[in-house]
């Protein structure tokens, strides 16, 4: 009996049932997200997430996009520091390697991941190879928005969590 209890405790310790402080769990996606209010360029936001064991958030389904958009809607915009345009939040999608191909931070073409919808009447890429863009989202539009990577925006980090 004691061995069963010890095994149960050992298995329970390996399952992360709670997200780190400040992260909001999406049980369906098996991920947790944290909105970062200190605005950064897209590249710096990517580095900051990775330094904390996370990645920039990447929606891979319509449901996951909606979940993230609810987080953006719930943001307390006066707390955003360092951005003059507080309505756009960086996601882990860019066309930095090839201005005609949008990839996520996992290196996947977003057209093959399950979610690649752009906001209505929105051009999904610049025709200028000297002007790569990065993708973000806002609280209103039902799709991705491209924006200049060098501008400082709030962002969302994500981590994998085990199903609870």
N, C-alpha and C positions, 0 to 999 in steps of 0.2 A: 504494500500500500504506500509506504514512504517513497519507494522508487517511482511510482506513478505520479505522486505529487511533485517530486523533483523534476521529472520529465515534463510535466505540464507547465511548471514554472519556467523551465528552460525554453520551451517552445514559445510561451507567452512573451518572454523577454525579447525574442527575435522579431516579433510582430510589432510594428510601429502603429499603435492604435490612436495616437494623438499626434497632431502636427505641432511643430515648434511654435513658440510664442508669436502671435501676429498672423499666422497662416490660417486661411479658411479652407476647410476640406470639401472637396467635391468627391463624394464616395463613388459615384457612378464612373467617373474618369480615373479614380485611383490617384488623384493628385491633390495637392494643397497649394494655395496661392497667397501671395502677400503683395499688397500695393505698396510701392516705395514712393514716398512723397518728395524725396530729395531728387529733383530733376537732374538727368544726366543725358549726354549724347547717347545715341543708340549703342555705339561701341563700348562706352564706359558703363552703361547699364548692363550690358552683357557680361562684362568683367566683374562688376559688383555682384551680380547674381551668382556667378560661378565661384567667387571668393567665399560665398556663404553656402556652398554645396547645392546650389540651385541652378536653374537656367531661366532665361527669359521665357515667359509663358507662350505656348503655342497651341491655339485651338485646333483640334483635329476632327471636330464634328460640329454640327450646328448647335447641339445641346451644350457643348463645352464653350462655344462662342457666347451663347446666351448667359451661361453661368458667369463668365468673365465680365460680360457687359453689365450684369447686375452689380458686380463689385465696383465697376467704374461709376455706375449710377449712385452708389452709396458712398463715394469718396467725399471727404470734407475738403472741398477745393481751396478754402483759405489756408490750409496747412501745406499746400504745395510750395516748395521753395526752389527758386532758380529758373523758373520758366515763365515767359510772358504769355504763352498760349497754353493754359492749363487743361484744356478740354481733350487733348489727345494723349493716350497712354501707349508707350512702346510695347510691342510684342516681339517675339523672337523670330521675325521674318524679315528678310532683306533681299535685294538684288545686287549686293556688293560685288559678287564674283562675276556676274554676267547680267547686264542691265535688262535683258529680255527674259530672265528666268528667276522667279521668286523661290527662294529656299528658306527652310526653317533652320534653327540653330543645330538641328540634328543632321543637317546636310541633305534633307529630302526636298524634292520639288513639291511645293504645296499642292500642285494639281493632282498629286497621287496620294495625299494623306487623308482625304476625307473632308477637308474644309479649305476652300480657296475662293470664297465669295467676296467680291468687292462691293463697297457701298454703291447704291444706285447711281447711275449716270456718272460713274467715276472711272477715269482712265487708270488702268492698273500698272502702267509703267511709263517712264519718261522715254522719249525717243532719242534722247541725248546720252551717249555712252559716258560722257564726262560727268553726268549727274545721277549717280546711283541713289536709290531711295531705300528707306526702311519702312516697315509696316507697323501701323498702330491701330487703335480703335478708339471710339468715343462712346458716349452714353446713349446716343440717339440713332446713328446710322447702323443698319443691319448688315454690316460687312466691313471688310478691312479698308483702311485708308493708307495711301502712301504719303510719305512726308520726308523732308530732308534730314538725313541721318545726323548731320552735325548740330542740329538744334537740340536744346536740352528739354527733355520731357519727363514727366513721372513715368513709371514703368511697373510691370508686374513680374515677379519671380515665381517659379513653380518648382515643386519637389514631388517626387513619387511617394505615395503612402500606400500601405497595405490596406485592403478592404477591412472594414471593421465589422 
